[in-house]
Amino acid sequence: MDKILSEIKFDAKFIRGHTLQPRWYKIFKVFLILGLIGAYGWLFGGAKTLLFCGVFFGLSLAVHFLYRVKTRRYTHSWLDFQVQEENGKLTYQRIGIYYYLMICANLIISVTLSQILL
């Protein structure tokens, strides 16, 4: 259990401090996601919204773990995740098209499943 908690802390620290997205976007996307969930709930009801959230956040967690594994805990470049070492410190370029395509696919799959299954 301690190993899992330490890995969660590692990821949380990375997510807070990374430069893959502008700082304003990291804050904005929280409000964007909450707004989309609220609108989805208002339009389609609680059950569809819960299913949508479960599928979307599950798939997004899978994307997170995919990047985490393929980049060896954010230390190696993979696809659009570019890592460079400057003066002994790792620096990151902005995340690219593959990541956002995966998130869009997650959104489409989540909406489709929540509409078809309930």
C-alpha beads as a LAMMPS data file, in Angstrom:
LAMMPS data file: protein, C-alpha beads

118 atoms
117 bonds

1 atom types
1 bond types

-500.0 500.0 xlo xhi
-500.0 500.0 ylo yhi
-500.0 500.0 zlo zhi

Masses

1 110.0

Atoms # bond

1 1 1 0.000 0.000 0.000
2 1 1 2.875 2.364 0.770
3 1 1 4.285 1.845 -2.732
4 1 1 0.945 2.739 -4.324
5 1 1 0.666 5.890 -2.201
6 1 1 4.218 6.927 -3.059
7 1 1 3.494 6.436 -6.783
8 1 1 0.307 8.517 -6.495
9 1 1 2.310 11.264 -4.743
10 1 1 4.968 11.063 -7.478
11 1 1 2.329 11.478 -10.209
12 1 1 0.556 14.293 -8.347
13 1 1 3.844 16.171 -7.948
14 1 1 4.641 15.700 -11.647
15 1 1 1.165 16.804 -12.754
16 1 1 1.324 19.962 -10.634
17 1 1 4.800 20.921 -11.822
18 1 1 4.973 19.869 -15.463
19 1 1 5.207 22.288 -18.378
20 1 1 3.375 20.072 -20.893
21 1 1 0.408 22.439 -20.791
22 1 1 0.298 26.110 -19.865
23 1 1 -0.554 26.757 -16.213
24 1 1 -3.730 28.666 -17.147
25 1 1 -4.944 25.647 -19.158
26 1 1 -4.420 23.259 -16.227
27 1 1 -6.757 25.452 -14.165
28 1 1 -9.185 26.105 -17.018
29 1 1 -9.643 22.415 -17.831
30 1 1 -10.905 21.694 -14.305
31 1 1 -13.732 24.194 -14.837
32 1 1 -14.245 22.944 -18.393
33 1 1 -14.656 19.337 -17.224
34 1 1 -16.966 20.316 -14.356
35 1 1 -19.053 22.439 -16.723
36 1 1 -19.309 19.649 -19.285
37 1 1 -20.325 17.136 -16.619
38 1 1 -22.940 19.554 -15.261
39 1 1 -24.353 20.219 -18.728
40 1 1 -24.370 16.512 -19.552
41 1 1 -26.227 15.785 -16.313
42 1 1 -28.750 18.527 -16.988
43 1 1 -29.371 17.295 -20.543
44 1 1 -29.356 13.534 -20.052
45 1 1 -29.868 12.801 -16.360
46 1 1 -27.834 11.340 -13.545
47 1 1 -27.543 7.713 -14.673
48 1 1 -26.135 8.577 -18.104
49 1 1 -23.826 11.124 -16.532
50 1 1 -22.453 8.596 -14.032
51 1 1 -21.846 6.092 -16.829
52 1 1 -20.235 8.809 -18.966
53 1 1 -17.950 9.840 -16.076
54 1 1 -16.999 6.241 -15.269
55 1 1 -16.058 5.448 -18.857
56 1 1 -14.362 8.790 -19.550
57 1 1 -12.266 8.878 -16.383
58 1 1 -11.449 5.171 -16.707
59 1 1 -10.201 5.613 -20.266
60 1 1 -8.338 8.788 -19.295
61 1 1 -6.642 6.900 -16.472
62 1 1 -5.613 4.268 -19.038
63 1 1 -4.079 7.011 -21.222
64 1 1 -2.266 8.378 -18.163
65 1 1 -0.815 4.947 -17.342
66 1 1 0.097 4.332 -20.979
67 1 1 2.138 7.542 -21.063
68 1 1 3.587 6.817 -17.627
69 1 1 4.803 3.361 -18.676
70 1 1 5.997 4.280 -22.169
71 1 1 7.920 7.322 -20.907
72 1 1 9.399 5.353 -17.994
73 1 1 7.909 7.628 -15.353
74 1 1 8.224 10.762 -17.507
75 1 1 11.968 10.436 -18.161
76 1 1 12.044 9.343 -21.826
77 1 1 10.440 10.685 -24.991
78 1 1 7.558 8.771 -26.555
79 1 1 5.178 9.856 -29.333
80 1 1 4.343 13.500 -28.589
81 1 1 5.870 13.466 -25.090
82 1 1 9.301 15.022 -25.608
83 1 1 11.891 15.075 -22.826
84 1 1 15.223 16.872 -22.952
85 1 1 17.936 17.114 -20.359
86 1 1 19.398 20.571 -19.815
87 1 1 22.014 21.170 -17.124
88 1 1 21.128 17.886 -15.430
89 1 1 17.428 18.749 -15.247
90 1 1 14.620 17.264 -17.348
91 1 1 12.570 19.701 -19.402
92 1 1 9.419 18.919 -21.347
93 1 1 7.944 20.310 -24.551
94 1 1 4.228 20.923 -24.868
95 1 1 2.160 17.768 -25.250
96 1 1 1.078 17.167 -28.823
97 1 1 -1.610 15.824 -31.095
98 1 1 -1.556 12.137 -30.092
99 1 1 -2.482 12.873 -26.478
100 1 1 -5.364 15.139 -27.459
101 1 1 -6.596 12.650 -30.076
102 1 1 -6.738 9.987 -27.361
103 1 1 -8.713 12.306 -25.063
104 1 1 -11.131 13.148 -27.901
105 1 1 -11.558 9.427 -28.609
106 1 1 -12.257 8.895 -24.882
107 1 1 -14.918 11.603 -25.037
108 1 1 -16.586 10.113 -28.129
109 1 1 -16.530 6.575 -26.700
110 1 1 -17.916 7.789 -23.368
111 1 1 -20.785 9.741 -24.928
112 1 1 -21.621 6.883 -27.289
113 1 1 -21.660 4.224 -24.569
114 1 1 -23.641 6.341 -22.135
115 1 1 -26.267 7.031 -24.801
116 1 1 -26.504 3.461 -26.109
117 1 1 -26.379 1.525 -22.838
118 1 1 -28.915 3.572 -20.841

Bonds

1 1 1 2
2 1 2 3
3 1 3 4
4 1 4 5
5 1 5 6
6 1 6 7
7 1 7 8
8 1 8 9
9 1 9 10
10 1 10 11
11 1 11 12
12 1 12 13
13 1 13 14
14 1 14 15
15 1 15 16
16 1 16 17
17 1 17 18
18 1 18 19
19 1 19 20
20 1 20 21
21 1 21 22
22 1 22 23
23 1 23 24
24 1 24 25
25 1 25 26
26 1 26 27
27 1 27 28
28 1 28 29
29 1 29 30
30 1 30 31
31 1 31 32
32 1 32 33
33 1 33 34
34 1 34 35
35 1 35 36
36 1 36 37
37 1 37 38
38 1 38 39
39 1 39 40
40 1 40 41
41 1 41 42
42 1 42 43
43 1 43 44
44 1 44 45
45 1 45 46
46 1 46 47
47 1 47 48
48 1 48 49
49 1 49 50
50 1 50 51
51 1 51 52
52 1 52 53
53 1 53 54
54 1 54 55
55 1 55 56
56 1 56 57
57 1 57 58
58 1 58 59
59 1 59 60
60 1 60 61
61 1 61 62
62 1 62 63
63 1 63 64
64 1 64 65
65 1 65 66
66 1 66 67
67 1 67 68
68 1 68 69
69 1 69 70
70 1 70 71
71 1 71 72
72 1 72 73
73 1 73 74
74 1 74 75
75 1 75 76
76 1 76 77
77 1 77 78
78 1 78 79
79 1 79 80
80 1 80 81
81 1 81 82
82 1 82 83
83 1 83 84
84 1 84 85
85 1 85 86
86 1 86 87
87 1 87 88
88 1 88 89
89 1 89 90
90 1 90 91
91 1 91 92
92 1 92 93
93 1 93 94
94 1 94 95
95 1 95 96
96 1 96 97
97 1 97 98
98 1 98 99
99 1 99 100
100 1 100 101
101 1 101 102
102 1 102 103
103 1 103 104
104 1 104 105
105 1 105 106
106 1 106 107
107 1 107 108
108 1 108 109
109 1 109 110
110 1 110 111
111 1 111 112
112 1 112 113
113 1 113 114
114 1 114 115
115 1 115 116
116 1 116 117
117 1 117 118
